[in-house]
Amino acid sequence: MEVFSKVINSINNVIWSNALVVVLVGVGIYFTIATRGAQFRLFRQMFRHMFEKDESSAELKLTPYQAFAATVGCRVGTGNIAGVATAIYFGGPGAVVWMWITALIGAATSLIESLLGSAYKDRYDNEICGGPAYYMERGLHSRPLGVIFALSTLIGPVFMMSALQTKTAVVALADAFGPSEKVFTLIMAILVAVVVVGGVTRIGRAAELIAPVMCAVYLVIGLIIMAMNISKLPGVIALMFQTAFDPHSMYGAIFGTMIKWGVKRGLYSNDAGDGMGPVVSSAADCAHPAKQGLVQSLSVYVDTILVCSITAFSILLAGTYNVAGAGEKGFLREGLHGVEYGILYMTEAMRASMGHWAGGAMALIISTFVFSTLIAYGYQADVSLRYLFGKKKWTAWIGRPLLLAGILLGGVVNGQVVWSMGDTGAGLMAWSNLLAIVLLSPVAFRILKDYEKQRKQGLDPMFDPAQAGIDDPNGVWDEWVEKKKARGDYENEALGYTKK
């Protein structure tokens, strides 16, 4: 295990160099400027499109809301609770502000990657699927890059990140209820197997039930903790922003580390840029790719601006956190003696404010978060294997056992190693996906422009891939093209289409 730990940490240090932090922030700023802040300008449309039902004839598909719930379920997990605690431990309170900044600009990145995933989606036996591997092959004409991404998905979320998710949940369960972490690990593996074997539609149904309930319960708990510590709130907010931007503050010794951990945990929390969102959201049935892109931007806000903030304020107000010093210099702040960073910071915050029973509540909440994330990972395994080998029944004997192996591994590895595994998994996907979406940005901007042109004409936006220079070999968009013809879009000079 020691050799495994050293290898993983070495790989993680290479993948998560400062270069990836700069690229993530830079790409988000680029898309924000190029789209004129579409993630802010079109905020109202996010809610509108989430509940639309643009019906096509595909049998195996997700509604926009199911896709939203599934991606929220995928995004909301360990990163929102243990990840926030980790960011505070290594970067201090100011790291949370950098998580918010990452989310605000990352929402533009999410819009672009999900828009592209929807535009290049494909159909297999009347099942809609897509994701970065598809737009890499068809948009960039690079099958090798698509293969690299698909393999990164299997290594990253399906195996490495599932171990981290599981570890966080079983630590909380064992802390609250006593039995061995291994017992809870086995139970988690069985429950996930029951859901993922049912495929995309069962995953979608599970997500639309779990996601809103788990977020609502967590929100209520966070508001209770904030209300009980309301007098401390102004001071905590001032501390967060002061330390986030002042290299001479009380946490100035770790200022660079603060930014890195804020961005790092921001990505792990909301997945904006690593390509996981488009894998799930591409299965949604929608009339225009920009609609799904906007819905997925909203999921980034829900994940980081809402759920992560609940965790951050709860921990900071309760004072149940430590901040590590630079290098091996002990703590800059020690509010919890002998408690390892991670999920237990939030558990102790709940206990301090609500009583000892809250530990059990925290364990059940994080387990639900993790469960919803793991079933989304199961779908990502199916999509990646379908891309690599086509729709073959035998591929289920690769993806699902790999997911279960990651879950079981999470029950035996230690906390530090498992975080390196999770970060490595997300970083592997991010490098190839960020390259692809930047290269395909001209196509994405044309699609977004088409969406806005149709809205200005008072039309419900519908998509014709040919007008964006995209091939559609299996006719995924044919129904919408026919509806556009019937509506007279190709005779509408304001839309600027090539007539058909």
Residue pairs with C-beta under 8 A, 6 or more apart in sequence:
1 413
1 414
1 417
4 413
4 417
5 414
5 416
5 417
5 420
8 417
8 420
8 421
8 424
9 417
9 420
11 424
12 420
12 421
12 423
12 424
12 427
15 423
15 424
15 427
15 428
15 431
16 264
16 423
16 424
16 427
18 260
20 427
20 430
20 431
21 259
21 260
21 263
21 264
23 434
24 102
24 106
24 109
24 263
24 267
24 273
24 430
24 434
25 101
25 102
25 105
25 263
27 109
27 273
27 434
27 437
27 438
28 102
28 105
28 106
28 108
28 109
28 272
28 273
29 105
30 438
30 441
31 105
31 108
31 109
31 111
31 112
31 441
32 39
32 105
32 108
34 441
34 445
35 108
35 111
35 112
35 445
35 448
37 108
38 108
38 111
38 294
38 297
38 448
39 104
39 107
39 108
39 110
39 111
39 297
42 294
45 291
45 294
46 294
46 295
46 297
46 298
47 298
49 64
49 286
49 291
49 292
49 294
49 295
50 64
50 65
50 68
50 295
50 298
51 64
51 65
52 64
52 286
52 287
52 291
53 63
53 64
53 285
54 64
54 285
54 286
54 287
54 291
55 285
56 285
56 479
56 480
57 126
57 479
58 123
58 126
58 127
58 128
58 285
58 476
59 126
59 127
60 125
60 126
60 127
60 128
60 199
60 200
60 201
60 283
61 127
61 128
61 200
61 283
61 284
61 285
62 70
62 200
62 201
62 204
62 280
62 283
62 284
62 285
63 204
63 284
63 285
64 284
64 285
64 286
64 291
64 292
64 295
65 208
66 204
66 205
66 207
66 208
66 284
67 204
67 280
67 281
67 283
67 284
67 292
67 295
67 296
68 281
68 295
68 296
68 298
68 299
69 204
69 207
69 208
69 210
69 211
69 212
70 203
70 204
70 207
70 208
70 211
70 280
70 281
70 376
70 379
71 277
71 280
71 281
71 296
71 299
71 376
72 207
72 211
72 215
72 299
72 302
72 303
73 207
73 210
73 211
73 372
73 373
73 375
73 376
74 271
74 276
74 277
74 280
74 372
74 373
74 376
74 377
74 380
75 269
75 270
75 271
75 276
75 277
75 299
75 300
75 302
75 303
75 373
76 211
76 214
76 215
76 302
76 303
76 307
76 369
76 372
76 373
77 165
77 168
77 369
77 370
77 372
77 373
78 164
78 165
78 168
78 169
78 343
78 366
78 369
78 370
78 373
78 422
79 265
79 268
79 269
79 270
79 308
80 269
80 303
80 304
80 307
80 308
80 311
80 369
81 168
81 311
81 343
81 346
81 366
81 369
82 168
82 342
82 343
82 346
82 366
83 265
83 268
83 269
83 308
84 96
84 99
84 265
84 269
84 308
84 311
84 312
84 315
84 346
85 311
85 315
85 321
85 341
85 342
85 343
85 344
85 345
85 346
86 261
86 265
86 341
86 342
86 419
87 95
87 96
87 99
87 261
87 262
87 264
87 265
88 95
88 96
88 312
88 315
88 316
88 321
88 323
88 345
89 321
89 322
89 323
89 324
89 341
89 345
90 254
90 257
90 258
90 261
90 323
90 324
90 341
91 98
91 251
91 254
91 257
91 258
91 259
91 260
91 261
91 262
91 323
92 243
92 251
92 254
92 258
92 323
92 332
92 333
93 236
93 239
93 240
93 243
93 244
93 251
93 312
93 316
93 323
94 239
94 240
94 241
94 242
94 243
94 244
94 245
94 249
94 251
94 258
94 262
95 244
95 258
95 259
95 261
95 262
95 265
96 240
96 244
96 262
96 308
96 309
96 312
96 316
97 240
97 241
97 244
97 245
97 262
98 244
98 258
98 259
98 261
98 262
98 263
98 266
99 262
99 263
99 265
99 266
99 269
99 304
99 308
99 312
100 266
100 304
100 305
100 308
100 309
101 262
101 266
102 262
102 263
102 266
102 267
102 270
102 272
102 304
103 266
103 269
103 270
103 272
103 300
103 301
103 303
103 304
103 305
103 308
104 305
106 266
106 267
106 270
106 272
106 273
106 300
106 304
107 272
107 297
107 300
107 301
108 297
109 272
109 273
109 434
109 437
110 270
110 271
110 272
110 273
110 277
110 293
110 296
110 297
110 299
110 300
111 290
111 293
111 294
111 296
111 297
111 448
112 293
112 437
112 441
112 444
113 132
113 272
113 273
113 275
113 277
113 278
113 433
113 437
114 277
114 278
114 281
114 282
114 289
114 292
114 293
114 295
114 296
114 297
115 289
115 290
115 292
115 293
115 444
115 447
115 448
116 132
116 135
116 139
116 278
116 289
116 437
116 440
116 443
116 444
116 447
117 130
117 131
117 132
117 134
117 135
117 277
117 278
117 279
117 281
117 282
117 289
117 292
118 130
118 278
118 281
118 282
118 284
118 286
118 289
118 291
118 292
118 293
119 135
119 289
119 443
119 444
119 447
119 463
119 465
119 468
119 470
120 130
120 134
120 135
120 138
120 139
120 470
121 128
121 129
121 130
121 134
121 282
121 283
121 476
122 128
122 129
122 130
122 134
122 473
122 474
122 476
123 129
123 474
123 475
123 476
124 386
124 390
124 391
125 391
127 200
127 283
127 391
128 282
128 283
128 284
128 285
128 476
129 200
129 282
129 283
129 383
129 386
130 278
130 279
130 282
130 283
130 383
131 149
131 275
131 278
131 279
131 282
131 380
131 383
131 384
131 387
132 146
132 149
132 275
132 278
132 279
132 429
132 432
132 433
132 436
132 437
133 146
133 147
133 149
133 150
133 153
133 384
133 387
134 146
134 282
134 387
135 278
135 436
135 440
136 142
136 145
136 146
136 149
136 432
136 436
137 143
137 145
137 146
138 470
138 471
139 436
139 440
139 443
139 470
140 436
140 439
140 440
145 432
145 435
145 436
146 387
147 388
148 432
149 275
149 429
149 432
149 433
149 436
150 384
150 385
150 387
150 388
151 384
151 388
152 425
152 428
152 429
152 432
153 275
153 276
153 279
153 380
153 381
153 383
153 384
153 429
154 381
154 384
154 385
154 399
154 402
155 425
155 428
156 274
156 424
156 425
156 426
156 428
156 429
157 276
157 377
157 380
157 425
157 426
157 429
158 377
158 378
158 380
158 381
158 384
158 399
158 402
158 403
158 406
159 402
159 403
159 405
159 406
159 409
159 425
160 406
160 421
160 422
160 424
160 425
161 377
161 406
161 421
161 422
161 425
161 426
162 374
162 377
162 403
162 406
162 407
162 410
163 406
163 407
163 409
163 410
163 413
163 418
163 421
163 422
164 410
164 418
164 419
164 421
164 422
164 425
165 370
165 373
165 374
165 377
165 407
165 410
165 422
166 185
166 188
166 370
166 374
166 406
166 407
166 408
166 409
166 410
166 411
167 410
167 411
167 413
167 415
167 418
168 342
168 343
168 366
168 370
169 184
169 188
169 363
169 366
169 367
169 369
169 370
169 371
170 181
170 182
170 184
170 185
170 188
170 410
170 411
171 181
171 342
171 343
171 344
171 415
172 343
172 344
172 347
172 359
172 362
172 363
172 366
172 367
173 181
173 184
173 363
173 367
174 180
174 181
174 184
175 344
175 347
175 359
175 363
176 347
176 359
176 360
176 362
176 363
177 360
177 363
181 411
182 411
182 412
184 411
185 407
185 408
185 410
185 411
185 412
186 408
186 411
188 367
188 370
188 371
188 374
188 407
189 404
189 407
189 408
191 371
192 371
192 374
192 375
192 378
192 403
192 404
192 407
193 400
193 404
195 202
195 203
195 206
195 375
195 378
196 202
196 203
196 375
196 378
196 379
196 381
196 382
196 400
196 403
197 396
197 400
199 379
199 382
200 283
200 379
200 382
203 375
203 376
203 378
203 379
204 283
206 372
206 375
207 372
207 375
207 376
210 368
210 371
210 372
211 372
213 368
214 365
214 368
214 369
214 372
215 302
215 306
215 307
217 365
218 307
218 310
218 365
218 369
219 306
219 307
219 310
221 310
221 314
221 350
221 354
221 358
221 361
221 365
222 309
222 310
222 311
222 313
222 314
223 310
224 353
224 354
225 313
225 314
225 317
225 318
225 349
225 350
225 353
225 354
226 233
226 313
226 314
226 317
228 353
229 317
229 318
229 353
232 317
233 313
233 317
236 313
236 316
236 317
239 316
240 312
240 316
242 249
243 249
243 250
243 251
243 258
244 258
244 262
246 252
247 255
249 255
250 332
251 258
251 323
251 332
253 325
253 326
253 332
254 323
254 324
254 325
254 326
254 332
257 326
264 423
266 272
266 304
267 273
267 274
267 426
267 430
268 422
268 423
268 426
269 303
269 304
269 308
270 299
270 300
270 303
270 304
271 277
271 303
271 426
272 300
273 430
273 433
273 434
273 437
274 426
274 427
274 429
274 430
274 433
275 429
275 430
275 432
275 433
276 380
276 429
277 296
277 299
278 296
279 379
279 380
279 383
279 384
280 376
280 379
280 380
281 292
281 295
281 296
282 292
283 379
284 292
284 295
286 292
287 460
287 461
287 462
287 463
287 480
287 483
288 447
288 450
288 451
288 454
288 461
288 462
288 463
288 480
289 447
289 451
289 463
290 447
290 448
290 450
290 451
290 452
290 461
291 451
291 461
293 448
311 346
314 346
314 349
314 350
314 353
315 321
315 345
315 346
315 349
317 349
318 348
318 349
318 352
318 353
319 335
319 352
320 335
320 336
320 339
320 345
320 346
320 348
320 349
320 352
321 333
321 335
321 336
321 341
321 345
322 331
322 333
322 334
322 335
322 336
322 339
322 341
323 331
323 332
323 333
324 330
324 331
324 332
325 331
325 332
336 344
336 345
336 348
339 345
339 348
340 415
342 415
342 419
343 362
343 366
346 362
347 358
347 359
347 362
347 363
350 358
350 359
350 361
350 362
351 358
351 359
354 361
374 403
374 407
377 403
378 399
378 400
378 403
381 398
381 399
381 400
381 402
381 403
382 395
382 396
382 399
384 399
385 395
385 396
385 398
385 399
386 395
388 395
389 395
410 418
413 421
437 444
443 468
443 469
443 470
446 467
446 468
446 469
447 463
447 468
450 461
450 463
450 467
450 468
450 495
451 461
453 494
453 495
453 496
454 460
454 461
454 462
454 489
454 495
455 461
456 494
457 492
457 494
457 495
459 487
459 489
462 480
462 483
462 484
462 487
462 489
463 477
463 480
464 477
464 480
464 481
464 484
464 489
464 497
465 471
465 472
465 477
466 472
466 481
466 498
467 497
467 498
472 478
481 500
484 490
485 500
489 495
489 497
490 497
490 498
490 499
490 500
491 499
